[in-house]
Amino acid sequence: MTDGGPPPRFVADHMLGSLARWLRMMGYDTVYDKALDDPGISKLARAENRFILTRDKELGKEPGSLLIEKDDLESQLRATAQRYGLRFDENRIRCSACNGDLVDLPKEEAKGKVPDGALAANQKFWRCSRCGKLYWKGTHWNGIMDRLRKLSLV
């Protein structure tokens, strides 16, 4: 659980890519790198004060780790949120692709870089400070929010 300090940060093993993406969308710094083996995950978690999220029983024995037992994403999100007291925070959303910070992108700078319909329908845009991916609240946004509401994470 969090104690009012900074939000928890995570490193997810290679079996939890979807969970990592959703935690990023919820606003949580979550490293996911398929190239990291178990010792690499443990080392990173200790060096950067991250909690380990894993499907691996051995890695799940590491201090501060959460063994994710279910296969479905909703159960994984629910278990992680309950363990660490997580809630969606729109002000901390991270890049779902690379975990980078999102920065405001003026609408005029989005022109020509996003579909015309997205440009017409939105006033706010964001760019990942790391990989450059662009974001806006498109039609998928309602689906994301519906799923998070269903899980009582909003």
C-alpha positions as YAML, in Angstrom:
chain: A
units: angstrom
residues:
- id: 1
  name: MET
  ca: [0.00, 0.00, 0.00]
- id: 2
  name: THR
  ca: [1.03, 3.56, -0.50]
- id: 3
  name: ASP
  ca: [1.47, 5.82, 2.52]
- id: 4
  name: GLY
  ca: [0.82, 9.18, 0.92]
- id: 5
  name: GLY
  ca: [4.38, 9.32, -0.45]
- id: 6
  name: PRO
  ca: [5.28, 9.08, -4.12]
- id: 7
  name: PRO
  ca: [3.23, 6.65, -6.20]
- id: 8
  name: PRO
  ca: [4.60, 3.11, -6.38]
- id: 9
  name: ARG
  ca: [6.78, 2.20, -9.34]
- id: 10
  name: PHE
  ca: [6.91, -1.24, -10.93]
- id: 11
  name: VAL
  ca: [8.89, -3.61, -13.08]
- id: 12
  name: ALA
  ca: [6.84, -6.31, -14.81]
- id: 13
  name: ASP
  ca: [8.22, -9.60, -16.09]
- id: 14
  name: HIS
  ca: [7.95, -10.69, -19.73]
- id: 15
  name: MET
  ca: [4.58, -12.40, -19.15]
- id: 16
  name: LEU
  ca: [2.80, -9.20, -18.06]
- id: 17
  name: GLY
  ca: [3.00, -6.84, -21.03]
- id: 18
  name: SER
  ca: [-0.73, -6.01, -21.05]
- id: 19
  name: LEU
  ca: [-0.72, -5.32, -17.32]
- id: 20
  name: ALA
  ca: [2.29, -3.01, -17.75]
- id: 21
  name: ARG
  ca: [0.51, -1.03, -20.51]
- id: 22
  name: TRP
  ca: [-2.61, -0.60, -18.39]
- id: 23
  name: LEU
  ca: [-0.66, 0.47, -15.31]
- id: 24
  name: ARG
  ca: [1.04, 3.10, -17.47]
- id: 25
  name: MET
  ca: [-2.37, 4.30, -18.71]
- id: 26
  name: MET
  ca: [-3.48, 4.53, -15.07]
- id: 27
  name: GLY
  ca: [-0.50, 6.76, -14.30]
- id: 28
  name: TYR
  ca: [2.09, 4.36, -12.86]
- id: 29
  name: ASP
  ca: [5.74, 4.20, -13.90]
- id: 30
  name: THR
  ca: [6.07, 0.57, -15.06]
- id: 31
  name: VAL
  ca: [9.17, -0.88, -16.70]
- id: 32
  name: TYR
  ca: [8.49, -3.74, -19.09]
- id: 33
  name: ASP
  ca: [11.42, -5.11, -21.07]
- id: 34
  name: LYS
  ca: [11.24, -8.60, -22.56]
- id: 35
  name: ALA
  ca: [15.04, -8.73, -22.57]
- id: 36
  name: LEU
  ca: [15.25, -8.55, -18.76]
- id: 37
  name: ASP
  ca: [15.77, -11.94, -17.15]
- id: 38
  name: ASP
  ca: [14.86, -12.68, -13.52]
- id: 39
  name: PRO
  ca: [18.21, -11.50, -12.08]
- id: 40
  name: GLY
  ca: [17.95, -8.34, -14.20]
- id: 41
  name: ILE
  ca: [14.43, -7.66, -12.95]
- id: 42
  name: SER
  ca: [15.55, -8.14, -9.33]
- id: 43
  name: LYS
  ca: [18.57, -5.88, -9.80]
- id: 44
  name: LEU
  ca: [16.48, -3.13, -11.45]
- id: 45
  name: ALA
  ca: [13.81, -3.34, -8.74]
- id: 46
  name: ARG
  ca: [16.41, -2.89, -5.99]
- id: 47
  name: ALA
  ca: [18.33, -0.14, -7.82]
- id: 48
  name: GLU
  ca: [15.23, 1.93, -8.66]
- id: 49
  name: ASN
  ca: [13.01, 1.08, -5.68]
- id: 50
  name: ARG
  ca: [10.40, -0.70, -7.82]
- id: 51
  name: PHE
  ca: [7.92, -3.41, -6.93]
- id: 52
  name: ILE
  ca: [8.18, -6.58, -9.00]
- id: 53
  name: LEU
  ca: [5.08, -7.87, -10.79]
- id: 54
  name: THR
  ca: [5.57, -11.43, -11.95]
- id: 55
  name: ARG
  ca: [3.93, -14.68, -13.01]
- id: 56
  name: ASP
  ca: [7.11, -16.58, -12.02]
- id: 57
  name: LYS
  ca: [6.87, -18.32, -8.62]
- id: 58
  name: GLU
  ca: [10.60, -18.00, -7.91]
- id: 59
  name: LEU
  ca: [10.72, -14.32, -8.78]
- id: 60
  name: GLY
  ca: [7.56, -13.90, -6.72]
- id: 61
  name: LYS
  ca: [9.63, -14.73, -3.62]
- id: 62
  name: GLU
  ca: [11.64, -11.51, -4.00]
- id: 63
  name: PRO
  ca: [10.92, -8.87, -1.34]
- id: 64
  name: GLY
  ca: [8.30, -6.40, -2.55]
- id: 65
  name: SER
  ca: [7.07, -8.61, -5.35]
- id: 66
  name: LEU
  ca: [3.53, -9.56, -6.27]
- id: 67
  name: LEU
  ca: [2.95, -12.98, -7.77]
- id: 68
  name: ILE
  ca: [0.20, -12.54, -10.36]
- id: 69
  name: GLU
  ca: [-1.68, -15.81, -10.41]
- id: 70
  name: LYS
  ca: [-4.49, -15.17, -12.90]
- id: 71
  name: ASP
  ca: [-4.22, -15.00, -16.69]
- id: 72
  name: ASP
  ca: [-6.91, -12.42, -17.38]
- id: 73
  name: LEU
  ca: [-6.06, -8.73, -17.40]
- id: 74
  name: GLU
  ca: [-8.94, -7.62, -15.19]
- id: 75
  name: SER
  ca: [-7.92, -10.00, -12.40]
- id: 76
  name: GLN
  ca: [-4.31, -8.85, -12.77]
- id: 77
  name: LEU
  ca: [-5.31, -5.17, -12.56]
- id: 78
  name: ARG
  ca: [-7.58, -5.83, -9.60]
- id: 79
  name: ALA
  ca: [-4.88, -7.75, -7.67]
- id: 80
  name: THR
  ca: [-2.23, -5.11, -8.34]
- id: 81
  name: ALA
  ca: [-4.54, -2.22, -7.47]
- id: 82
  name: GLN
  ca: [-5.65, -3.87, -4.22]
- id: 83
  name: ARG
  ca: [-2.12, -4.73, -3.13]
- id: 84
  name: TYR
  ca: [-0.66, -1.27, -3.80]
- id: 85
  name: GLY
  ca: [-3.71, 0.97, -3.38]
- id: 86
  name: LEU
  ca: [-3.77, 2.11, -7.01]
- id: 87
  name: ARG
  ca: [-6.28, 4.47, -8.61]
- id: 88
  name: PHE
  ca: [-6.42, 6.03, -12.06]
- id: 89
  name: ASP
  ca: [-4.74, 9.44, -12.15]
- id: 90
  name: GLU
  ca: [-5.29, 11.33, -15.40]
- id: 91
  name: ASN
  ca: [-2.50, 13.79, -14.54]
- id: 92
  name: ARG
  ca: [0.13, 11.03, -14.43]
- id: 93
  name: ILE
  ca: [-0.76, 8.97, -17.54]
- id: 94
  name: ARG
  ca: [2.41, 7.60, -19.13]
- id: 95
  name: CYS
  ca: [3.19, 6.39, -22.64]
- id: 96
  name: SER
  ca: [1.61, 2.96, -22.96]
- id: 97
  name: ALA
  ca: [4.33, 1.94, -25.44]
- id: 98
  name: CYS
  ca: [7.57, 2.94, -23.69]
- id: 99
  name: ASN
  ca: [6.66, 4.30, -20.22]
- id: 100
  name: GLY
  ca: [7.84, 7.82, -21.05]
- id: 101
  name: ASP
  ca: [6.31, 10.96, -19.58]
- id: 102
  name: LEU
  ca: [3.58, 12.62, -21.65]
- id: 103
  name: VAL
  ca: [3.91, 16.33, -22.33]
- id: 104
  name: ASP
  ca: [1.27, 18.70, -23.65]
- id: 105
  name: LEU
  ca: [1.34, 19.18, -27.41]
- id: 106
  name: PRO
  ca: [-0.29, 22.35, -28.73]
- id: 107
  name: LYS
  ca: [-3.12, 21.57, -31.13]
- id: 108
  name: GLU
  ca: [-1.43, 23.50, -33.92]
- id: 109
  name: GLU
  ca: [1.63, 21.21, -33.59]
- id: 110
  name: ALA
  ca: [-0.60, 18.12, -33.83]
- id: 111
  name: LYS
  ca: [-1.91, 19.24, -37.22]
- id: 112
  name: GLY
  ca: [-0.67, 16.90, -39.93]
- id: 113
  name: LYS
  ca: [0.54, 14.40, -37.32]
- id: 114
  name: VAL
  ca: [-2.84, 13.04, -36.22]
- id: 115
  name: PRO
  ca: [-5.91, 12.04, -38.26]
- id: 116
  name: ASP
  ca: [-8.06, 15.00, -39.35]
- id: 117
  name: GLY
  ca: [-11.03, 13.63, -37.37]
- id: 118
  name: ALA
  ca: [-8.94, 13.49, -34.19]
- id: 119
  name: LEU
  ca: [-7.75, 17.04, -34.76]
- id: 120
  name: ALA
  ca: [-11.31, 18.29, -35.27]
- id: 121
  name: ALA
  ca: [-12.74, 16.42, -32.26]
- id: 122
  name: ASN
  ca: [-10.05, 17.24, -29.67]
- id: 123
  name: GLN
  ca: [-8.49, 20.27, -28.10]
- id: 124
  name: LYS
  ca: [-5.81, 18.46, -26.07]
- id: 125
  name: PHE
  ca: [-2.95, 16.36, -27.39]
- id: 126
  name: TRP
  ca: [0.12, 14.85, -25.75]
- id: 127
  name: ARG
  ca: [3.48, 13.61, -26.99]
- id: 128
  name: CYS
  ca: [5.68, 11.04, -25.30]
- id: 129
  name: SER
  ca: [8.90, 12.72, -24.18]
- id: 130
  name: ARG
  ca: [10.81, 9.50, -24.88]
- id: 131
  name: CYS
  ca: [9.49, 7.86, -28.07]
- id: 132
  name: GLY
  ca: [7.45, 10.73, -29.56]
- id: 133
  name: LYS
  ca: [4.16, 8.81, -29.81]
- id: 134
  name: LEU
  ca: [1.14, 11.13, -29.93]
- id: 135
  name: TYR
  ca: [-1.96, 10.76, -27.77]
- id: 136
  name: TRP
  ca: [-5.46, 12.22, -27.64]
- id: 137
  name: LYS
  ca: [-8.80, 11.14, -26.20]
- id: 138
  name: GLY
  ca: [-10.12, 9.24, -29.19]
- id: 139
  name: THR
  ca: [-12.93, 6.72, -29.40]
- id: 140
  name: HIS
  ca: [-10.84, 4.20, -27.45]
- id: 141
  name: TRP
  ca: [-10.80, 6.52, -24.41]
- id: 142
  name: ASN
  ca: [-14.38, 5.64, -23.42]
- id: 143
  name: GLY
  ca: [-13.53, 1.93, -23.53]
- id: 144
  name: ILE
  ca: [-10.50, 2.45, -21.31]
- id: 145
  name: MET
  ca: [-12.50, 4.47, -18.81]
- id: 146
  name: ASP
  ca: [-15.39, 1.98, -18.85]
- id: 147
  name: ARG
  ca: [-13.02, -0.86, -17.99]
- id: 148
  name: LEU
  ca: [-11.38, 1.12, -15.18]
- id: 149
  name: ARG
  ca: [-14.82, 2.11, -13.80]
- id: 150
  name: LYS
  ca: [-15.95, -1.52, -13.91]
- id: 151
  name: LEU
  ca: [-12.93, -2.38, -11.76]
- id: 152
  name: SER
  ca: [-13.63, 0.59, -9.42]
- id: 153
  name: LEU
  ca: [-10.23, 2.10, -10.24]
- id: 154
  name: VAL
  ca: [-11.50, 5.58, -11.19]
...
